[in-house]
Amino acid sequence: MTPLEPRPFRHYLSKVPEVTIFFWIIKILATKVGETFADFLNLTLGLGLTLTTVVMSALLAIALTIQFRVRGYVPALYWLVVVLISIVGTLITDSLVDNFGVPLMSATVVFATLLAATFGLWYAHERTLSIHTIDTPRREAFYWLAILFTFALGTAAGDLAAEALGLGYGVAALAFAAVIGAVWLVKNGLGPVAAFWIAYIATRPLGASLGDLLAQPPANGGLGLGTAVTSVLFLATILCTVAYLTITRRDRPSLDAAAARTQARPSW
């Protein structure tokens, strides 16, 4: 058995869900919430970037503490952490750009470097980046750190494409959707682990661009739905989908499926 092949029992206790169509639906919705809800707290409610970042970071720390304490995958808790990380990742990027004047290109490079370093350390310690082996505290710590940097990177890259490069939200969303489509087409050549992480990174700027397209006023190139409406809409959809998965357990592997993985490479 190689390091990339998780043991059946260990896989069954994995702290992350199976990567199904529901996974990607909630992930993209969460990226939109991160973009719109952060703007709602910061601008609409007038909390300001600093206070909003502090409050949401504290909530994330509480959620992560609970997440690390549970033994297996709990849909509501897992996706709560993802939504909070989406919001905090957006706020970190916005704080660097708006409060400290860091150019979007520089922010994109910085977060890409931090993400690459996280992957490097993760692989050096665990010899795998497969999400099907998130079954120890250290692996889970690397996993959530990588997730945070993917959201921060995606926010910077999405804003860079849509605003700094002048593509507009619609064109930027199509561009990142095309990247995801290309990854799907060549996933066998890339390998399942690399394909997953590239797609995961690309869904963040896709969601950010779509969120801005829906929420921003027409004068800024959006559809004018507003951050409050879009945040409520996306959160309600996430809640319904997570409730469905909690009841049906469709995103949890069976013991037979886990055992089958020992005979093949990890999949998406």
Protein Blocks (a to p, Z undefined) as FASTA:
>chain_A
ZZklccfklmmmpcbdcddfklmmmmmmmmmmmmmmmmmmmmmnonojmlmmmmmmmmmm
mmmmmmmmpmbdcfklmmmmmmmmmmmmmmmmmmmmmmnopafklmmmmmmmmmmmmmmm
mmmmnopabfklccbfklmmmmmmmmmmmmmmmmmmmmmmmmmnonojmlmmmmmmmmmm
mmmmmmmmnopklmmmmmmmmmmmmmmmmmmmmmpcfknopnonojmlmmmmmmmmmmmm
mmmmmmnommbccfklmmmmmmpccdZZ
